[in-house]
Amino acid sequence: EKFDGCSVIDTCAVYKSNLQNAQCIGGINTRTITCNPNYQINDTTTSINLTGDVFFEGCKPINPCEKNNGGCDGKCVFLSPNHHKCECGVNAVLNTNNLTCDCQS
């Protein structure tokens, strides 16, 4: 929050619509936005400091399929933030490691 004469201004208010998966702590003309667990701002960032009227589009779910196909040989299926499963194509079965596919005999 910031002091403006005798009133207090919520510096996080401008981001309220984009904070469904994040927390905002405001200061004088600055705010720190931290994504909730399993969410990120971009591929490597989960927290950001913003000053002034900078646009913040929100935290997105971590999708393991976006990095190295989630480690899957076959198809990577996004289930929920930071959770996925691997699937194999026709005539193949998922190995017990749940990542690689073996030819079906």
N, C-alpha and C positions, 0 to 999 in steps of 0.2 A: 504494500500500500504506500501511497505517497501523500504527504501533507500539502494541502492547497488552501492556504489561509486557515480557516476554521473547519474545513471539511476534509475528509479523507477519501482519496480516490483509489479504487481497486485497479492496480495496473495490470492485473490478469484478466479483467472483465472483457477486454477486446478479443481474447482467445477462447472464451467460454464455449463457443460452438465447436471448437476443435480440440477440446480436452476430454473427450469421452474415454480415452485410454492413456491419460497423462495427469500429472499433478503440476500445478503452477504455484510458485512462491514469489510474490511480488515485493519489490523494493522501490526506492525513488528512481523513477524512469528506467528501471531494469526489472527483469523477471527471469527466473530459472524454471525451465520446463523439463520435467523428468518423466519419461515413458513408464507405464506400468510394466511389470514383468511380462516377458514374451512379446513385447512391442518395441519398435525402434523408429527413430526419425528417418534414418537412411541405413545403408548396409552396415555401418560401423558405429553409429551414434545413438545413444539412448537418453542423453541429457544435453541441453543447450541453454546458454545464457543469451538473452535478447535484450537489446536496449532500443529505446525509441519505439516508433511504430513499424516494427518489422513484421512481415507476414509469416505466419506459422500455419502450415497446412495439416498438422496433426501427426500422431504416431500411427504407424501401420503395423499389422501383425508380422511377426517374424515367420517367414515362409522358408523352411529348410529346403524346399524343392528348387528355390532360386539359386542356391549355391551347390555346385557340383552334383546337380540332379538329386540332392538329398542322400547321395551315396548309393543310389539305386542303379542296378544294371538295366532294369526295364523302365517302366513308367513310375514316376513319383507323384503321389496323390496328396495334396495339401488337405489336412483334416481340420486343424484349428491352429491358433498361434503356437508356433514351435513344435507342432506335432504333424507327422506325415506317415504314410505307409508306402511300401513298394509293391508294384504289381508286375507280373510277367505276361508276355504275349502268348499267342496260341502255341500249343505243344511245349510249353515250358512251365515249370513250377518254381515257386519261391523257396529258396534254400532256408534251412533252419536259422541262418544268421539274419533273415528277414531283409536282406539287401541284394543278394545275387540270385540269378535265375539258373536253373539246371534244365537241360533238355529232358522232356518226359519220355520214358521208354514205352 
